[in-house]
Amino acid sequence: MTQEQYDWIPFFEAIADGLLRYKNDRKELIDKFHEIAKNKKYQGSETIYHDRYEDGSTGPLKDIAPFTVMGLFLRVRHEKRIYAATELANFLQIDINIPNFFTGVPVLRPDKSWFFAFSSEGRKENDIDILWDVLAKAVNYVNDKNDDTKNKFITAFNEALTVKQVKQSSLTTGLYWARPNHFPPLNDPFSNYINNTFGITVKEEINGEEYLDIIDLLRKIDKSFPEISCDAFPYNKNKTTNVVRELSSTYNEQKSSNNMKTAIPRNQIFYGPPGTGKTYKTIDEAIRIVDGEYPQSNKRNSRFQELKKDGKIELITFHQNYAYEDFIEGIKPKMEEENISYEIKDGIFKGIANRANENREDSKKTSTATNVKELIEQYANDINEQISDEKKIYLDKTGDKKLLSTKLNTLQREIYALFYCLSIIIVRNI
């Protein structure tokens, strides 16, 4: 692990320790919690943390669990995450730098970020106390491992699983936040990964003793829990938590020493709920498309930044103010002394498309130049192999079954050729 990638570990541990100071008197903590939630730098409304009371009315939460507080900066985007983490650290008087990276940190779906039920939906009076207790027992066990602290942790773990809305995946994720090097998060990506990679099976329902048994097995692996968690994200690319749909069968063809060709899908959509690893997957796929292989987990961010600096990768976040002028091209003002003039400037997409096309033109000058006609014929054949006969792609309406490429004009060929040089990955929440 590099210090930069995993600098969140001491910060999260300090947050957990700071929260435990409010275990028996949570009034100030709850007030601060709502203050952060309603600030415009966060969500701008504290109604996301409104309870539903038994009489049918709604209002702010009157009590809070420790994992719910930590979830403040794990259910939102990066800039809001940094704001919430900074505010909470200042409140808890934590003198540790706010992390820039959250590598290997499972984040939350907003609708699963409470760890307990609404008051009107069966929340028991001591549910939140139980969640505070399991955190305290977990920290005590890590600090002083003996039979007594172990048994107390097992009891607290089992009791926490009786709280409505708490599953073993969410409970172990909360414990992982508090002590990342001691408690693994048994969410679906992590559990699938250790099962298929190391043969460690996680049952759908486990108790505290079985959780500790799994920890003992994982200790035999020469990787920390955060490293395993980080590796689990790209591994689970085809799982339901991170659904991938191939848009087309465009390929980057790489020849190995034995002249075999490896097909690499390039244009893709990643979609799923927030916090399911789409950003990690996007970075991995972008590097794979350029380099031909997935990056090592400890080199992911540095390699990504190198490729961005070289102009081979662009990362675009669409928002309501994003316009055609930003994406394709637009007229921009230019100040020269006291005079103002206007010039046409390329947007991000047009800029990287031009660079991709320049690279293609340069490749024509070498002995390994790309044969555009062959690429387009391959594109048509790839699609035709995947669909039924009546839907196959033929551009000749007379029924003459010719290849797609034989009917393309020069401009169409250039457009198709561009997309063999340029890959697009779209990421969206559902």
C-alpha positions in Angstrom: 0.0 0.0 0.0 1.2 3.5 -0.7 0.7 6.1 2.0 -1.2 8.5 -0.3 -3.7 5.9 -1.4 -4.5 4.7 2.1 -4.1 7.8 4.1 -7.8 7.5 5.0 -7.1 4.6 7.4 -5.7 6.7 10.4 -8.4 9.3 9.7 -11.2 6.8 9.9 -9.8 5.3 13.0 -9.6 8.7 14.6 -13.2 9.5 13.7 -14.4 6.3 15.3 -12.4 7.0 18.5 -13.8 10.6 18.5 -17.3 9.4 18.1 -17.0 7.0 21.0 -16.5 10.0 23.3 -20.2 10.8 22.7 -21.5 7.2 23.2 -23.4 8.1 26.4 -24.3 11.7 25.7 -25.1 12.3 22.0 -26.9 15.7 22.1 -24.0 17.8 20.8 -23.2 15.2 18.2 -26.7 15.1 16.9 -26.8 18.9 16.6 -23.6 18.9 14.6 -24.9 16.1 12.4 -27.9 18.1 11.4 -25.8 21.3 11.0 -23.6 19.5 8.4 -26.5 17.9 6.6 -28.5 21.1 6.0 -25.5 23.2 4.9 -25.5 24.0 1.1 -22.0 22.7 0.8 -23.4 19.2 1.7 -26.9 18.5 0.6 -28.6 21.8 1.6 -31.3 20.0 3.5 -31.4 18.0 6.6 -34.7 16.3 5.5 -32.6 13.4 4.3 -32.1 12.7 8.0 -35.7 13.2 9.0 -37.3 10.4 11.0 -40.9 9.1 10.6 -42.6 9.2 14.0 -45.2 6.7 15.1 -47.9 9.3 15.0 -47.4 9.7 11.3 -45.5 13.0 11.4 -41.9 13.6 10.4 -39.0 15.5 11.9 -35.2 15.5 12.5 -33.6 12.4 14.0 -33.5 12.6 17.7 -30.8 10.0 18.1 -27.9 8.8 15.9 -25.7 5.7 15.5 -22.0 6.0 15.0 -21.9 4.4 11.6 -24.7 6.8 10.5 -22.4 9.7 11.4 -19.4 8.2 9.5 -21.8 7.7 6.5 -22.1 11.5 6.2 -19.0 11.5 4.1 -19.5 8.1 2.4 -22.9 8.7 0.7 -22.0 11.8 -1.4 -19.7 12.9 -4.1 -16.0 13.8 -3.5 -16.3 17.5 -2.8 -19.2 17.1 -0.4 -17.4 14.2 1.2 -14.4 16.4 1.9 -16.6 19.1 3.3 -18.4 16.7 5.7 -15.2 15.0 6.7 -13.5 18.4 7.5 -16.5 19.6 9.5 -16.7 16.4 11.5 -12.9 16.3 12.1 -13.0 19.8 13.4 -15.9 19.1 15.7 -14.2 15.9 17.1 -10.9 17.8 17.4 -9.0 15.4 15.2 -5.5 16.6 14.2 -5.1 14.4 11.1 -5.1 15.5 7.5 -8.3 15.0 5.6 -7.7 12.2 3.1 -7.5 12.9 -0.6 -8.1 9.3 -1.6 -10.6 6.7 -0.4 -9.1 3.7 -2.0 -10.7 0.5 -0.9 -13.5 2.2 1.1 -17.0 0.8 0.5 -19.4 3.7 0.2 -23.1 3.9 0.9 -26.3 3.9 -1.1 -28.3 6.9 0.3 -31.3 4.7 1.1 -29.0 2.3 3.2 -27.0 4.9 5.1 -28.9 4.9 8.4 -28.1 1.4 9.8 -31.5 1.5 11.6 -35.2 1.7 10.8 -37.6 4.7 11.0 -39.3 5.0 14.4 -42.6 4.2 12.7 -41.3 1.1 11.1 -40.4 -1.0 14.1 -37.2 0.6 15.5 -36.8 -0.5 19.1 -35.9 1.8 21.9 -32.4 0.3 22.4 -31.5 -0.3 18.7 -29.2 2.6 18.4 -27.5 1.9 21.8 -26.8 -1.6 20.5 -24.9 -0.1 17.5 -22.8 2.1 19.8 -22.1 -0.9 21.9 -20.8 -3.1 19.0 -18.4 -0.3 17.9 -17.1 0.1 21.5 -16.7 -3.7 21.9 -14.9 -3.9 18.5 -12.4 -1.2 19.4 -11.8 -2.7 22.8 -11.1 -6.1 21.2 -8.6 -4.7 18.8 -6.8 -2.7 21.6 -6.6 -5.7 24.0 -7.2 -9.1 22.5 -8.1 -11.7 25.1 -10.9 -14.2 25.7 -13.0 -11.7 27.6 -12.9 -8.9 25.0 -13.4 -11.5 22.2 -16.5 -13.0 23.8 -17.9 -9.5 24.5 -17.4 -8.6 20.9 -19.0 -11.8 19.6 -22.1 -11.1 21.8 -22.3 -7.5 20.7 -21.9 -8.5 17.0 -24.7 -11.0 17.3 -27.0 -8.6 19.0 -26.3 -5.9 16.4 -27.6 -8.3 13.7 -31.0 -8.3 15.4 -31.4 -4.5 14.7 -33.8 -3.9 11.9 -32.1 -2.7 8.7 -28.7 -4.1 9.9 -27.3 -6.9 7.7 -23.9 -8.6 8.0 -22.7 -6.7 5.0 -23.6 -3.3 6.5 -22.4 -4.2 10.0 -19.0 -5.5 8.8 -18.7 -2.5 6.5 -19.2 -0.1 9.5 -16.6 -2.0 11.6 -14.2 -1.9 8.6 -14.5 1.9 8.6 -13.7 2.0 12.3 -10.7 -0.4 12.1 -9.8 -1.1 8.5 -6.9 -3.4 9.2 -8.8 -5.5 11.6 -12.3 -6.0 10.3 -13.0 -6.9 6.7 -16.2 -5.6 5.0 -18.3 -8.7 4.0 -20.3 -6.9 1.3 -21.1 -8.7 -2.0 -18.0 -7.5 -4.0 -15.6 -8.4 -1.2 -17.3 -11.8 -0.4 -17.4 -12.8 -4.1 -13.8 -11.9 -4.6 -12.4 -13.9 -1.6 -14.6 -16.8 -2.5 -13.5 -17.1 -6.1 -9.9 -16.0 -5.5 -8.9 -17.6 -2.2 -11.7 -20.2 -1.7 -13.0 -18.5 1.4 -16.8 -18.9 1.6 -19.0 -16.4 3.3 -22.4 -17.7 4.2 -25.5 -15.5 3.8 -25.9 -15.4 7.5 -22.9 -15.6 9.9 -22.5 -15.0 13.6 -19.7 -13.2 15.5 -17.6 -16.3 16.0 -17.8 -17.2 12.3 -16.8 -13.6 11.4 -13.7 -14.0 13.5 -13.0 -17.3 11.8 -13.1 -15.6 8.4 -10.7 -12.9 9.7 -8.3 -15.6 10.7 -8.4 -17.2 7.3 -7.9 -13.8 5.6 -4.8 -13.1 7.8 -3.0 -15.9 6.0 -3.2 -13.9 2.8 -0.3 -11.6 2.1 -2.6 -8.6 1.7 -4.3 -6.1 4.0 -8.1 -5.9 4.2 -8.0 -2.5 2.4 -5.9 -3.9 -0.4 -8.3 -6.9 -0.8 -11.3 -4.5 -0.7 -9.6 -2.4 -3.4 -8.9 -5.5 -5.6 -12.5 -6.6 -5.2 -14.0 -3.6 -7.1 -12.5 -4.3 -10.6 -13.0 -8.1 -10.1 -16.7 -7.7 -9.7 -17.2 -5.9 -13.0 -20.0 -8.3 -14.0 -21.8 -8.4 -10.7 -25.2 -6.8 -10.2 -23.6 -4.1 -8.0 -21.8 -2.8 -11.0 -23.6 -3.6 -14.2 -21.7 -3.4 -17.4 -23.4 -3.2 -20.8 -21.3 -3.4 -23.9 -22.5 -0.8 -26.5 -20.7 -2.4 -29.4 -18.1 -4.9 -30.4 -15.3 -2.5 -31.2 -12.0 -3.9 -30.3 -8.4 -3.0 -29.6 -6.4 -5.9 -31.0 -3.3 -6.8 -29.3 -0.9 -9.4 -30.7 0.9 -11.6 -28.3 4.2 -13.4 -29.0 2.4 -16.4 -30.5 0.3 -14.0 -32.8 -2.9 -14.7 -30.9 -5.4 -11.8 -30.8 -7.1 -10.7 -27.6 -10.4 -8.9 -27.9 -10.9 -5.9 -25.6 -14.3 -4.2 -25.4 -13.9 -0.5 -25.5 -17.2 1.4 -25.5 -19.1 0.7 -22.4 -21.8 2.0 -20.0 -21.4 1.4 -16.2 -24.5 1.9 -14.3 -25.7 1.1 -10.8 -26.6 2.6 -7.4 -24.2 5.1 -5.8 -21.3 3.5 -4.0 -21.0 0.3 -6.0 -17.5 1.0 -7.4 -18.3 2.6 -10.8 -15.6 5.2 -10.5 -12.9 2.6 -9.6 -14.1 0.4 -12.5 -14.0 3.4 -14.9 -10.4 4.2 -14.0 -9.3 0.6 -14.4 -11.0 0.2 -17.8 -9.6 3.5 -19.1 -6.0 2.4 -18.1 -6.7 -1.1 -19.6 -7.8 0.4 -22.9 -4.6 2.4 -23.2 -2.1 0.0 -21.7 -3.7 -3.3 -22.6 -3.9 -4.6 -19.1 -5.4 -3.7 -15.7 -3.2 -1.6 -13.4 -1.8 -2.9 -10.2 -4.0 -1.6 -7.3 -1.1 0.3 -5.8 -0.3 2.0 -9.1 -3.8 2.8 -10.3 -4.0 6.5 -9.3 -0.5 7.4 -10.4 -0.9 5.8 -13.8 -4.3 7.4 -14.3 -2.8 10.9 -13.6 0.1 10.2 -16.0 -2.3 9.3 -18.8 -4.5 12.4 -18.1 -1.4 14.5 -18.2 -0.4 13.0 -21.6 -3.8 13.8 -23.0 -4.7 10.1 -23.5 -7.6 10.2 -21.0 -10.2 12.9 -20.3 -12.6 12.7 -17.4 -15.9 14.7 -17.8 -18.6 15.2 -15.3 -21.9 16.4 -16.8 -24.0 18.8 -14.8 -26.9 21.1 -15.5 -24.6 24.0 -16.6 -22.6 21.8 -19.0 -23.2 23.0 -22.5 -22.4 22.1 -26.1 -19.7 24.8 -26.1 -17.9 23.0 -23.3 -18.2 19.5 -24.9 -17.8 20.2 -28.7 -16.8 23.7 -29.5 -17.9 27.3 -28.7 -17.0 30.9 -29.1 -14.9 32.2 -26.2 -13.9 35.8 -25.3 -10.3 36.7 -25.4 -8.8 39.8 -23.8 -5.9 41.6 -25.4 -4.9 44.6 -23.4 -8.2 46.6 -23.3 -9.7 45.0 -26.4 -11.9 42.0 -26.4 -12.1 39.5 -29.3 -13.7 36.2 -29.8 -12.3 32.9 -31.0 -13.6 29.4 -31.6 -12.3 27.0 -29.0 -12.5 23.2 -29.0 -14.4 21.5 -26.2 -13.1 18.5 -24.3 -14.6 15.9 -26.6 -13.6 17.5 -29.8 -10.1 18.0 -28.4 -9.5 14.4 -27.5 -11.2 13.3 -30.8 -8.7 15.4 -32.7 -5.8 13.9 -30.8 -7.1 10.4 -31.5 -7.4 11.2 -35.2 -3.9 12.7 -35.3 -2.5 9.5 -33.8 -4.4 7.5 -36.4 -2.9 9.7 -39.2 0.5 9.3 -37.8 0.1 5.5 -37.7 -0.5 5.5 -41.4 3.1 6.5 -41.9 4.4 3.4 -40.2 4.5 -0.2 -41.2 2.0 -1.1 -38.6 -0.6 1.4 -39.9 -4.3 0.5 -39.1 -6.2 -0.7 -42.1 -9.5 1.2 -41.7 -11.4 -1.0 -44.2 -10.5 -4.2 -42.3 -11.5 -2.6 -39.0 -14.9 -1.6 -40.3 -15.5 -5.0 -41.9 -14.6 -6.5 -38.6 -17.1 -4.2 -36.8 -19.9 -5.3 -39.1 -19.0 -9.0 -38.8 -18.8 -8.7 -35.0 -22.3 -7.3 -34.8 -23.8 -9.7 -37.3 -22.4 -12.6 -35.3 -24.5 -11.5 -32.3 -27.9 -10.9 -33.9 -30.4 -13.0 -35.8 -30.3 -13.3 -39.6 -33.3 -11.0 -40.2 -31.6 -8.2 -38.3 -28.2 -8.4 -39.8 -26.7 -5.2 -41.1 -26.9 -4.6 -44.8 -26.9 -1.2 -46.3 -28.0 -2.3 -49.8 -31.8 -2.1 -49.7 -32.1 -4.2 -52.9 -31.1 -7.2 -50.9 -27.6 -7.6 -52.2 -25.8 -8.9 -49.1 -22.7 -6.8 -49.1 -20.5 -6.0 -46.2 -21.3 -2.8 -44.3 -17.9 -1.3 -45.2 -18.5 -1.5 -49.0 -21.3 1.1 -48.8 -19.7 3.7 -46.6 -18.7 7.1 -48.1 -15.4 8.7 -47.1 -16.9 10.8 -44.2 -18.6 7.7 -42.8 -15.4 5.8 -43.0 -13.6 8.6 -41.1 -16.3 8.6 -38.4 -16.1 4.9 -37.9 -12.4 4.9 -38.0 -12.3 7.6 -35.2 -14.2 5.3 -32.9 -11.5 2.7 -33.3 -9.1 5.2 -32.0 -11.3 6.7 -29.3 -13.0 4.8 -26.5 -16.0 6.1 -24.5 -17.0 5.0 -21.1 -20.3 6.4 -19.7 -21.0 6.2 -16.0 -24.5 6.9 -14.6 -26.3 6.3 -11.3 -29.7 4.5 -11.2 
